[in-house]
Amino acid sequence: MKIGSRGTQRKRPSCGHVKRSSANPTRIRRVLVLVDESNITSAAKAANRKLDWLKLRDSLVGDRELIEMVVYAGLPPAMPEWQAERDKKNKFLHWLRAHGFLVATKEGAPAAESQYKANVDVLMAIDGVELSHEMKPDVVILLTGDADFADLASQLRRRGIRVEAAATATTLGAGLKTAANDFVDLTELLNSFDPLT
């Protein structure tokens, strides 16, 4: 027995029973959101809805603290035939930055006829590990249905970070659903947005 400073007796815990600190339920959880822009844009188009980025952000974060919402976007190639689409995309990305989103871009390359390829998966996966290490979020939300991000979800969970996959049920890959702690079905939220005209 050990005598406390006020003269009361306290039992010292035995070596076999280590008391683990429990999470403080009143502490606000810190959230990092990583967005696969082409994936969520495609899901909104499939639902015939305009994507309301501010409402989407607020809905995902809820009453938690947003550290950062990073949007990964591919740019049309810097070629004359793509210039109009590139200008439109840059205008959209400027709007995102002006409204507090952090934007990471990748230059696209021509692919099939009148199409281009700008896969941001590797960039988003590397950033996901590095930003989580630097920013130390409690929760990482992967705003994508792409099953290629299952490995990222597993990596983050092994670091003690809760992972939520946010997508529509029809676009969520089975591998990502099982790798994440939780699935946030965006179908109802997307349906609340304005229809495409």
C-alpha positions as CSV (number, residue, x, y, z in Angstrom):
1,M,0.0,0.0,0.0
2,K,1.1,3.5,-0.7
3,I,0.0,6.5,1.3
4,G,-1.4,9.4,-0.8
5,S,-0.6,13.0,-0.2
6,R,-3.9,13.4,1.8
7,G,-3.2,10.4,4.0
8,T,-5.5,8.1,2.1
9,Q,-4.4,4.6,1.0
10,R,-4.1,3.7,-2.7
11,K,-3.5,0.3,-4.0
12,R,-0.7,0.0,-6.5
13,P,-1.8,-1.9,-9.6
14,S,-0.2,-5.3,-9.8
15,C,2.2,-6.0,-12.7
16,G,-0.2,-8.5,-14.3
17,H,-3.1,-6.0,-14.6
18,V,-2.0,-3.0,-16.5
19,K,-4.7,-0.3,-16.7
20,R,-5.1,1.0,-20.3
21,S,-6.1,4.5,-20.8
22,S,-9.6,4.8,-22.3
23,A,-10.5,7.2,-25.1
24,N,-12.0,10.4,-23.9
25,P,-15.6,10.3,-25.2
26,T,-16.0,14.1,-25.0
27,R,-12.9,14.8,-27.1
28,I,-13.8,16.0,-30.6
29,R,-12.5,13.5,-33.2
30,R,-10.2,15.0,-35.9
31,V,-11.0,14.1,-39.5
32,L,-8.9,14.0,-42.7
33,V,-11.0,13.5,-45.9
34,L,-9.3,12.2,-49.1
35,V,-11.3,12.6,-52.3
36,D,-11.0,10.8,-55.6
37,E,-12.6,13.6,-57.6
38,S,-13.4,11.6,-60.7
39,N,-14.9,8.8,-58.8
40,I,-17.4,10.9,-56.8
41,T,-18.1,13.1,-59.8
42,S,-19.0,10.0,-61.8
43,A,-21.3,8.8,-59.0
44,A,-23.1,12.1,-58.9
45,K,-23.5,12.1,-62.7
46,A,-24.9,8.5,-62.5
47,A,-27.5,9.8,-60.0
48,N,-28.2,12.7,-62.4
49,R,-27.2,15.2,-59.6
50,K,-25.0,18.3,-59.4
51,L,-22.4,17.8,-56.7
52,D,-22.8,20.2,-53.8
53,W,-19.2,20.1,-52.5
54,L,-19.9,22.3,-49.4
55,K,-22.9,20.2,-48.3
56,L,-21.0,17.0,-49.0
57,R,-18.1,18.2,-46.8
58,D,-20.4,19.2,-44.0
59,S,-22.4,16.0,-44.1
60,L,-19.2,13.8,-44.0
61,V,-17.6,15.7,-41.1
62,G,-20.7,16.3,-39.0
63,D,-19.8,17.5,-35.5
64,R,-16.2,16.4,-35.8
65,E,-13.2,18.6,-36.5
66,L,-12.1,18.8,-40.1
67,I,-8.3,18.9,-40.4
68,E,-8.3,19.0,-44.2
69,M,-10.3,17.8,-47.2
70,V,-7.9,17.0,-50.0
71,V,-9.3,16.7,-53.5
72,Y,-7.3,14.6,-56.0
73,A,-8.1,15.6,-59.6
74,G,-6.7,14.8,-63.0
75,L,-6.2,17.6,-65.5
76,P,-6.8,17.3,-69.2
77,P,-3.6,17.2,-71.3
78,A,-1.9,20.6,-71.9
79,M,-2.7,20.3,-75.6
80,P,-4.7,22.6,-78.0
81,E,-7.5,20.1,-78.5
82,W,-8.0,19.8,-74.7
83,Q,-7.6,23.5,-73.8
84,A,-11.3,24.4,-73.4
85,E,-11.8,21.4,-71.1
86,R,-8.6,22.1,-69.2
87,D,-9.7,25.8,-68.6
88,K,-13.1,24.6,-67.3
89,K,-11.4,22.1,-65.0
90,N,-9.0,24.7,-63.7
91,K,-11.8,27.1,-63.0
92,F,-13.6,24.4,-61.0
93,L,-10.4,23.6,-59.0
94,H,-9.9,27.4,-58.4
95,W,-13.4,27.4,-56.9
96,L,-12.5,24.4,-54.6
97,R,-9.4,26.2,-53.4
98,A,-11.3,29.4,-52.8
99,H,-13.7,27.5,-50.5
100,G,-11.1,25.9,-48.3
101,F,-10.4,22.6,-50.1
102,L,-6.8,21.5,-50.6
103,V,-6.4,20.4,-54.2
104,A,-3.8,18.0,-55.6
105,T,-3.6,17.6,-59.4
106,K,-2.0,15.2,-61.9
107,E,-1.4,16.0,-65.5
108,G,-3.3,13.9,-67.9
109,A,-2.1,12.1,-71.0
110,P,-4.1,11.3,-74.2
111,A,-5.7,7.9,-74.2
112,A,-8.4,6.6,-76.5
113,E,-10.0,8.9,-79.1
114,S,-11.3,12.1,-77.4
115,Q,-10.4,10.8,-73.9
116,Y,-7.5,11.2,-71.6
117,K,-6.1,9.4,-68.6
118,A,-5.0,11.0,-65.4
119,N,-5.0,8.4,-62.6
120,V,-4.6,9.9,-59.2
121,D,-4.8,6.6,-57.2
122,V,-1.0,6.4,-56.5
123,L,-0.8,10.0,-55.5
124,M,-3.8,9.7,-53.2
125,A,-2.5,6.5,-51.6
126,I,1.0,7.9,-50.9
127,D,-0.5,11.1,-49.6
128,G,-2.9,9.2,-47.4
129,V,-0.1,7.5,-45.5
130,E,2.1,10.6,-45.3
131,L,-0.6,13.1,-44.4
132,S,-2.0,10.7,-41.7
133,H,1.5,10.5,-40.2
134,E,2.0,14.2,-40.2
135,M,-1.6,15.4,-39.3
136,K,-2.4,12.5,-36.9
137,P,-6.2,12.3,-37.6
138,D,-8.5,10.1,-35.6
139,V,-10.5,9.3,-38.7
140,V,-9.7,9.2,-42.4
141,I,-12.6,9.3,-44.8
142,L,-11.8,7.9,-48.2
143,L,-14.3,9.5,-50.6
144,T,-14.2,6.9,-53.3
145,G,-15.7,3.6,-54.2
146,D,-12.5,2.3,-55.9
147,A,-11.5,-1.0,-54.4
148,D,-7.8,-0.1,-55.3
149,F,-7.8,1.9,-52.0
150,A,-8.4,-1.2,-49.9
151,D,-4.7,-1.4,-49.2
152,L,-4.6,2.2,-48.1
153,A,-7.5,1.6,-45.7
154,S,-5.7,-1.4,-44.2
155,Q,-2.4,0.6,-43.8
156,L,-4.2,3.4,-42.0
157,R,-6.1,1.0,-39.7
158,R,-2.8,-0.7,-38.7
159,R,-1.7,2.7,-37.5
160,G,-4.8,3.0,-35.2
161,I,-6.8,5.3,-37.5
162,R,-10.5,4.7,-38.1
163,V,-11.3,4.5,-41.8
164,E,-14.6,5.4,-43.3
165,A,-15.3,4.6,-47.0
166,A,-17.8,7.1,-48.5
167,A,-19.5,6.2,-51.8
168,T,-22.8,5.0,-53.2
169,A,-23.7,1.4,-52.6
170,T,-23.6,0.7,-56.3
171,T,-20.0,2.1,-56.8
172,L,-18.4,0.7,-53.7
173,G,-15.9,-2.0,-54.4
174,A,-16.2,-5.1,-52.1
175,G,-12.5,-5.0,-51.2
176,L,-12.7,-1.4,-49.9
177,K,-15.9,-2.1,-48.0
178,T,-14.3,-4.9,-46.0
179,A,-11.0,-3.1,-45.5
180,A,-12.6,0.0,-44.0
181,N,-14.1,0.3,-40.5
182,D,-17.4,1.7,-41.8
183,F,-19.2,2.5,-45.0
184,V,-21.0,5.8,-45.5
185,D,-23.7,5.3,-48.2
186,L,-23.9,8.6,-50.1
187,T,-27.0,7.7,-52.2
188,E,-29.5,9.6,-50.1
189,L,-27.3,12.6,-49.8
190,L,-26.6,12.8,-53.6
191,N,-30.4,12.5,-54.2
192,S,-30.9,15.6,-52.1
193,F,-28.7,17.7,-54.5
194,D,-30.1,19.6,-57.4
195,P,-30.7,17.6,-60.6
196,L,-28.4,18.0,-63.6
197,T,-30.0,20.3,-66.2
